[in-house]
Amino acid sequence: MATTTNTARAGLAHTFLSPEEVAAMLPGVTKGKLAMWRYEGKGPRYRKLGRTIVYALDELEDWVEASTRTGTSEAV
């Protein structure tokens, strides 16, 4: 699935990524891990459009930033 970018004509507020694109962007994250996170209710927010799963790039970036830690003893 190609990345869908926002345009005024389409009226989309987000740039969307497929699970394949997300997995390619995040080290150690696979399509399978994303699927497990969706099943468990963990991981980044996503949308299901029919049978197609997409992630909003800005929400993915927010999720990654929210996982920032300064030490291993911090509560998760």
N, C-alpha and C positions, 0 to 999 in steps of 0.2 A: 504494500500500500504506500503510495507516495504521500509525502507530507502535504497537508492542506494548509495553506496560509490564509490569514484573514484578509479580506478585501472589503471595501465599502459596498461594492456591488452585491457580494454574497451576504453581507451583514453579519459575518462571524466575528466574535469578540476574541477568539483564541486561535493560536496555531496548534494543530493537532498532530500527534505522532502515533504511529502504530506500535504495538508491543515489540515488534522486531526493531524498530528505530530506537525505542527506549532502551532495550537490551544492548544495542550497539553503543549507546551513549554512556551507560553506567557500568563501570568495571565490576565484574563479579555477579552481575544480574543477568539472568537468562529469561527467555520467554516462559519457561516452566516455572521459574521462581515468581515471576509476575502473576502467572495464573494461580499459583498457590496463595500468594498474598491476596488476590481478589477473592478466592474461596474463603480464606480466613478472615476477611475484612480488614486486612493490614495493607501497608504500602501506600503508594500515591493514589489519589482520586482518579477515577476513570469514568468514561461514558460508554454505554452500550447502545449502539445504533443498529437495531436489528440484531444481526449476528456479529457485527463488527465492533471491536473494542478500540477505543482511542483515548489518549491521554493529552490533556492540555499542557503545552510546554511551560507556560508560566506557573501553573500549579505544580508541575513536576519539579521545577526549579525551587519553588517554595518548600516542597517536601524535603528535597535534598538539603536545603539550608537549615531546616528545622531539625535535622538529624546531626548537626554539628555538635561535637563533644570536645572537651578539653582534657579529659582523663578517663581511664578505664573504670574508675570507681563511681562515676556518675550514674544515677538512676536513669533507666531507659524509659 
